[in-house]
């Protein structure tokens, strides 16, 4: 009968440790959610903070965007398509195509890049 008490105490200690671990993980998840909420809230109420974050993001990706833009421009020129014709075919302004090719931030850049690639890979020519 003495062995049952030892096992029970050990088992209770193990259960308590497990509960503490689950509680700790839950608190970490709650802390992460709170930090995320706080970040989103601050971005919402502070336009200057949004601008700073956008500027930092753009600076971190400028080189990548410039390389991608140069590649898209070379493909467009190789296909013999003008910016204006490409912009008209895709339903955007020539200025957006120019910004994309120079490597400047563009709204929906991924979607626009995909559209440009699809258009140019099909070998489309203006007026066809």
N, C-alpha and C positions, 0 to 999 in steps of 0.2 A: 504494500500500500504506500510505502514511503517513496518508491520509484515514481508512482503516478503523480505525486505532488511535485517532484523535481521536473518531470516532463511538462507538467501543466505550467509551472512557473516559467520554464524555458519557452514554452509555446506562447504564453502570454507576452513575454518580453519580445519575442519575434513579431507577434501581431502588432504590438505597440510601435515597434521600429518601422514596420511596414506602413502603418497608418501615418506615422510622422513623415515618412518619405513621400507618401501620396499627398499629404497636406502641404509639404514643402514644394513639390512640383506644381500643385495647384496655385500656391502663392506666387511662384515664379511666373506662371502663365498669366495670372491676374496682374502682376506687376508689368509684364510685357504689354498686355492689352491696355493698361492704364497709360503707359508711356506712349503707345501708338495713338490713343485717343487724345492725349494732351498735345502731341505733335500735330495731329490733324486740326484740332481746335485752334491752336496758335497760328497755324497756316491760314485758317479760315478768317480769323479776326485781324490778322496783321499782314496787309498787302506787301509791306516792305520786306517782311520775312520770306514771303513767296518769291519776290523778285530776286532776293539774294540767293535763295536755293536754286532758282532757275538759272541764274548767272553762273553759279558754281557748277551746276550740271552741264551747262553748255560749254564751259571752259574745259571740263574733264573729257568731253566728247568731241571737241573741235577738230582735232587731228583726224580722227576716225571719219567724221562727217565730210571733211575736206577731201580725203582720199576717195570715199564713196562717190562724192559729187563729181570729182574729176573723172572717175571711171564711167559714170552715167553720161557725162558730157561727151566723152570720147565715143561711147557707143552711139549716142544720138548723132554726132557728127559723121561717124562712120556709116550710119544708115542713111545719111543725107537728109535728115529731118531738121527743120528749123525749130527753135524754141517756141515760136508762135504757133506753128502747126501742131507740135506735140501738145502744147497747152490747150489748144482748141479741141484736139482729139480726146484729151483726158478731162476736159471740162474745168480746167483751172486757169489761173492767170499766168501769162508768160513770166511775171515777176516771181511767182512761186517756183517755177521751173528754174529760173536764174538763181534764186536763193538756195535751192536744193543743190544745184551744180557747184555753187561757190562753197557750200558746206555750212551755211547759216541755218539756224533752227527754223524748221518749217512745221506748221500744224499738220498732224497726221503724216509725218515724214515716212514712216514705214509703209503705210498704205500707198502713198504717192510713189515711193521707190518701186514697190511691187507693180504698180500700174505702168510705170515707165518701162520696167524690164519686160513685162508682158507685151506691151505695145511694140517695143523695139525687137524683141526676140521673134515675134511673128513676122518680122520683115515688112511691117506696114510702112507705106509711103503716104504722104499727104495727098488727099483727094482720091484714094483708092477705097 
